[in-house]
C-alpha cells in the first residue's frame, strides 16, 4: 500500500500544473480566443520563477518568501507574454493557431537566450529548495484518505482545488462570467447589448497567461531543481487536451 500512496501523491504533484494551465485556457477559450500558447507561457513562467528564486535566495535561508515572490513574478511574466497573443489575435485579427504556435517557438528561444545572458549557461543555477511537501494536522490521520490527500502532499494541490472552484464560480455563477461566455459564443449579439467584446477577450487571454505562468512556476518548483528548456516538456499541450476532454468546464 505504501507504494500506492507514494504513486498517488506523485500523481497529485504532476496534475497540479496541468490543471492550473487548463483553467487558464478555459478563460481564454470561453472569451473567444484559442490559446495553444499555454506551453510557451508555462515555459516563460517557469524560467522567471526559477531565476527569481535563485537570485533572491541563493542559500535557501528564506525559501518561502523567495518562492512566493518567484511565483508572483512567473504570473506577471505570463501576463506580459500572453499580451503578444492577445494583440495579434484580437487587434490584428491574426490566425490564433499561428499566433500561439509562434509564441511557443519564441518561448523556447528567448528563455535559453536569457539564461545565457544572465547565468552564462543554457539553464538557471539549481535552487536550494523548491516547494516542499507538507502534512495536514489531524486530517493526515484519517484512514486511507489521510495517506492519499493530506500526508506528504505539495500545498500546490490544495491551491489547485481552490482555483477550480473559483473558476467555476466566476465563469458560471456571476454576471461577468456570463458576459465573457457570451463574447465567446455570440460576439455580435454581445456587442449589440453594449458589452465590450475586445476588453472581455483581452481579460480572458491575460488571465490565461497569469495562470499558465503560475503553472510553469509550480512545475519547476515541485518537479525540478532548476530551469532548463525541457522543464515543461509539453505539459501545456496536455493541459489543452485536458481542457478539450473536459469540454471547457472546470
C-alpha positions in Angstrom: 0.0 0.0 0.0 2.9 2.4 0.7 3.9 2.2 -3.0 0.3 3.1 -4.0 0.2 6.0 -1.6 3.6 7.3 -3.0 2.4 7.0 -6.5 -0.9 8.8 -5.7 0.9 11.8 -4.1 3.2 12.0 -7.1 0.1 12.0 -9.4 -1.3 14.9 -7.4 2.0 16.8 -7.8 2.1 16.2 -11.5 -1.5 17.0 -12.1 -1.5 20.4 -10.3 0.3 22.5 -13.0 -1.7 20.7 -15.7 -5.0 21.7 -14.1 -3.9 25.3 -13.4 -2.8 25.8 -17.0 -6.0 24.2 -18.3 -8.1 26.6 -16.2 -6.2 29.5 -17.8 -7.0 28.0 -21.2 -10.6 27.9 -20.2 -10.8 31.6 -19.6 -9.2 32.4 -22.9 -11.3 30.0 -25.0 -14.6 30.9 -23.2 -13.9 34.5 -24.2 -13.5 33.5 -27.8 -9.7 33.2 -28.3 -8.0 29.9 -28.8 -4.8 29.8 -26.8 -2.4 27.0 -27.8 0.5 29.1 -26.5 0.0 27.7 -23.0 3.1 25.5 -23.3 5.2 28.5 -24.2 3.7 30.7 -21.5 4.4 28.0 -18.9 8.0 27.9 -20.1 8.4 31.6 -19.6 6.7 31.4 -16.2 9.0 28.6 -15.1 12.1 30.5 -16.2 11.2 33.7 -14.4 10.1 31.8 -11.3 13.3 29.8 -11.1 15.5 32.8 -11.9 13.9 34.9 -9.2 14.2 32.1 -6.6 17.9 31.6 -7.4 18.6 35.4 -7.3 16.7 36.1 -4.1 17.6 33.0 -2.2 20.9 31.6 -3.2 21.5 29.9 0.2 17.9 28.6 0.8 17.7 30.6 4.1 14.5 32.4 3.2 12.9 30.0 0.7 9.2 30.6 1.5 9.4 34.4 0.7 11.5 33.8 -2.4 9.1 31.1 -3.7 6.1 33.4 -3.2 7.8 36.3 -5.0 9.0 33.9 -7.7 5.5 32.6 -8.3 4.1 36.1 -8.5 6.9 37.1 -10.9 6.1 34.0 -13.0 2.4 35.0 -13.2 3.4 38.6 -14.2 5.7 37.2 -16.9 2.9 35.0 -18.2 0.6 38.1 -18.4 3.2 40.1 -20.3 4.0 37.2 -22.7 0.3 36.5 -23.4 -0.2 40.1 -24.4 1.6 39.3 -27.6 -1.0 36.6 -28.4 -3.9 38.9 -27.3 -2.7 41.8 -29.5 -2.1 39.6 -32.5 -5.4 37.7 -32.2 -7.7 40.4 -31.1 -6.4 43.7 -32.5 -4.6 42.4 -35.6 -7.1 39.6 -36.3 -4.3 37.2 -36.9 -4.8 33.4 -37.1 -5.0 32.4 -33.4 -3.4 29.0 -34.1 -0.4 30.5 -35.9 0.0 33.2 -33.2 0.0 30.6 -30.4 2.5 28.4 -32.3 4.8 31.4 -32.8 4.7 32.1 -29.1 5.6 28.5 -28.3 8.6 28.7 -30.6 9.6 32.2 -29.2 9.4 31.0 -25.6 11.9 28.1 -26.2 14.4 30.5 -27.8 14.0 33.5 -25.5 14.3 31.6 -22.3 17.5 29.9 -23.3 18.9 33.2 -24.6 18.1 34.9 -21.3 19.7 32.1 -19.3 22.8 32.6 -21.4 22.8 36.3 -20.8 22.1 36.2 -17.0 23.7 32.9 -15.9 26.3 32.2 -18.7 24.7 28.8 -19.4 21.6 27.4 -21.0 19.8 26.8 -17.8 19.4 28.5 -14.4 21.6 27.5 -11.5 20.0 25.0 -9.2 18.0 26.4 -6.3 18.4 25.1 -2.8 14.8 24.5 -2.0 11.6 24.3 -4.1 8.1 23.8 -2.8 8.3 21.2 -0.1 5.6 18.7 0.9 3.5 19.1 4.0 1.4 17.1 6.4 -2.0 18.5 7.3 -2.6 18.1 11.0 -5.5 15.9 12.1 -6.6 15.2 8.6 -3.5 13.2 7.9 -4.6 10.6 10.5 -7.8 9.8 8.6 -7.5 6.1 7.4 -6.6 5.8 3.7 -7.8 9.3 2.7 -5.3 10.8 5.1 -2.4 9.0 3.4 -3.7 9.9 0.0 -4.6 13.6 0.3 -3.2 15.0 3.5 0.2 13.4 4.1 3.4 14.5 2.3 1.4 16.4 -0.3 2.6 19.6 -2.0 0.4 22.6 -1.0 0.0 23.5 -4.7 -2.5 20.7 -4.9 -4.8 22.5 -2.4 -4.3 25.7 -4.3 -5.3 23.9 -7.5 -8.6 22.7 -5.9 -9.4 26.2 -4.8 -8.7 27.6 -8.2 -11.0 25.0 -9.8 -14.0 26.2 -7.6 -13.1 29.9 -8.0 -13.0 29.5 -11.8 -16.3 27.6 -11.8 -18.0 30.3 -9.7 -16.6 33.2 -11.7 -17.4 31.7 -15.2 -20.8 30.2 -14.5 -22.3 31.9 -11.5 -21.5 35.6 -12.0 -22.9 38.2 -14.5 -19.3 38.9 -15.5 -18.8 35.2 -16.4 -22.0 35.3 -18.4 -20.8 38.3 -20.4 -17.4 36.6 -21.0 -19.0 33.4 -22.3 -21.4 35.4 -24.5 -18.4 37.1 -26.1 -17.0 33.7 -27.0 -20.2 32.2 -28.3 -22.2 35.2 -29.7 -19.8 38.2 -30.1 -22.1 40.1 -32.4 -25.1 39.7 -30.1 -22.9 40.7 -27.1 -21.7 43.8 -28.8 -25.3 44.8 -29.7 -26.0 44.7 -25.9 -23.2 47.1 -25.2 -20.6 44.6 -24.0 -17.1 45.4 -24.9 -16.0 42.2 -26.6 -12.4 43.3 -27.1 -12.0 44.1 -23.4 -13.5 40.8 -22.4 -11.3 38.8 -24.8 -8.2 40.7 -23.5 -9.2 39.7 -20.0 -9.6 36.1 -20.9 -6.2 35.9 -22.6 -4.4 37.7 -19.8 -5.9 35.5 -17.1 -4.9 32.5 -19.1 -1.4 34.0 -19.2 -1.3 34.5 -15.5 -2.5 31.0 -14.7 -0.2 29.4 -17.2 2.7 31.4 -15.8 1.8 30.2 -12.3 1.5 26.6 -13.6 5.1 26.8 -15.0 6.4 28.2 -11.7 4.6 25.5 -9.8 6.0 22.8 -12.1 9.6 23.9 -11.9 9.5 24.3 -8.1 7.9 20.9 -7.4 9.3 18.7 -10.1 12.8 20.1 -10.8 15.8 21.7 -9.2 16.5 24.2 -11.9 15.0 25.6 -15.1 16.0 24.1 -18.5 14.4 24.3 -21.9 12.8 20.9 -21.3 11.4 21.7 -17.9 7.8 21.9 -19.2 8.2 19.2 -21.9 4.8 19.5 -23.4 2.7 19.8 -20.3 1.0 22.9 -21.8 -0.3 20.7 -24.6 -1.5 18.1 -22.1 -3.4 20.9 -20.4 -5.1 21.9 -23.6 -6.0 18.2 -24.2 -7.4 18.0 -20.7 -9.4 21.2 -21.3 -10.9 19.8 -24.5 -11.8 16.4 -23.0 -13.3 18.3 -20.0 -15.5 20.2 -22.5 -14.3 23.5 -21.3 -15.7 23.0 -17.9 -13.7 23.3 -14.7 
